[in-house]
Structures are given as structure tokens and as C-alpha cells.
Amino acid sequence: MENQTRLESWNNYCDDFVNHLRNSKAVLALLGAGLSASSGISTYQGSGSTWQNHLVRDLATKSRFERDPVLVWEYYRHRQAEILSAVPNAGHFALAGLATIKPDFLTITQNVDDLSQRARHPPELLVPIHGSLLDLHCTNTSCNYFHHHNSHDPHLHPQPSPPTPSCPLCTSLLRPSITRFGDPLPPSHLSTIESWFSAHPTIELMLVIGCACTVSPAADYIDKAKEKGARIAVFNVEFGRQALCLEQEDWFFEGDAGVMVPLLLGKVVG
């Protein structure tokens, strides 16, 4: 009897979310590393995360890149190869499907992979706020070289290529087009997000998927959405209600985002 009561309570909880999602017009999603983790991509979350005994927070900085570009490019290649060997999971496809039926659904992804794009998420409704590890640009500020999605770049396969890739226009060092620790976020992406907020005086729902949201601007977007009336739905394996100060009317779905997101969104997307 107790198990049946719990099941009924869980079903009602899920139905409440699904009905609200179905009836929502303006929906915002914020994606973090937990979504792509289901596709086998390392999260490197937390200030103490390391790669080959190097702090990731140190590797992913401008100063470390300038001091030791060979090491940092080795780290970048490792991550690029991981991305290229991964495939979008059901969560990516569910979000892309939701975007096709809700034109006022904007997704902000903090992930630097291309899994949302490969799931055919409409590009006009997707803001990759931290850039992409598969895009390259020249470090020479006087050079405008940019290469989009270098999945066939020989530098992804280190032997016998040089340790660091050079710009074909000016021979300066290339680097991935990502926002590193300490870098400002791209103004164009921030403008797109602000324009979306301005265009929607009321926001019915915000999905927070696979991220802790402990730093700006991620945490700020949750507050802004709440100010416009949004209920918040969190999908994560590690962070509960207290972590995001959720209200009683909000939802927390604990578990693998690649499983929980399609399970719930699938009831609306089909």
C-alpha cells in the first residue's frame, strides 16, 4: 500500500510538470555538462578536477595557454577526440524536438561539444554561450581566420602532426573558440539572451539540466526567469532542491539527464 501511494505521488508529480510544459509558451533551458555526460563526455566539474594531474581550471586559462601551448593543446585534442567519438543522447533529441514545436523555447548550452547541433536542435533557438571546442580561430588579433567544426582537421590526430596548429593565413597559433576561465562571454550571445528575455514579459518554465548553476550568469538567468513568473524544473544527479533554492511549486528530477529528460519531455514531444 505504501509503495502504491508513493507511485501515485510520483506519477502526479510528473503529470504536473508535463501539463505545465505542454501549456507553457515561453520556455528557457540551461544545459550543463551533466547532459553530455550521458554520451560519455567527461564533465571535469568542480574546482579540483584534473586531467593528467593538471588542474583543468588552470589549463583552461589564457595565461596557461600562453605559457605552455603544447600541453594545453594536448588537453584540447583529448577533449576534441572525446566529442567526435560521442553521439547525441535521447536528452539532446528530446530538447531538439521540443524546440521544433515551441518557437518561444530558447536553449542556452554551456557545453562546448556539438551534440545539441548534431541532434538537429534549431540553431536560431540554441545559444552555445561558451563556444565550441571544434571551432578554431587565430590568436593573432589582426588576423580574422576562423574554421568552423574542424572534425577533419589533421591536428585532431597528433601523429605525425606538429604539437600545435598554426594559422594558414599568418602562421600564428590557433586555439579553440571557447570561453576560458577569466574570458568574457561573447557579447553577441549575451545580446541574444537579453533580447529573448526582453521579448517575453512572462516566462512560464525554465529547465535546468545537468548543471550546478553556482556561478554567473547561469544563476542569474534562473533568478531572472523566476522574476518573470517561471517555475523551475531541475534535472540532475547531484543537486537537490536546496542547491538552487527551489520553491514548493518547482520540480527536481534526480537521475541521469540523458534518461530523465526524454522520459518527461517525450510525453509532450511524442
Secondary structure, 3 states (H helix, E strand, C coil): CHHHHHHHHHHHHHHHHHHHHHHCCCEEEEECHHHHHCCCCCCCCCCCCEECCEEHHHHCEHHHHHHCHHHHHHHHHHHHHHHHHCCCCHHHHHHHHHHHHCCCEEEEECCCCCHHHHCCCCHHHEEECCEEEEEEEECCCCCCCEECCCCCCHHHCCCCCCCCCECCCCCCEEEEEECCECCCCCHHHHHHHHHHHHHCCCCCEEEEECCCCCCCCHHHHHHHHHHCCCEEEEEECCCCHHHHCCCCCCEEEECCHHHHHHHHHHHHHC
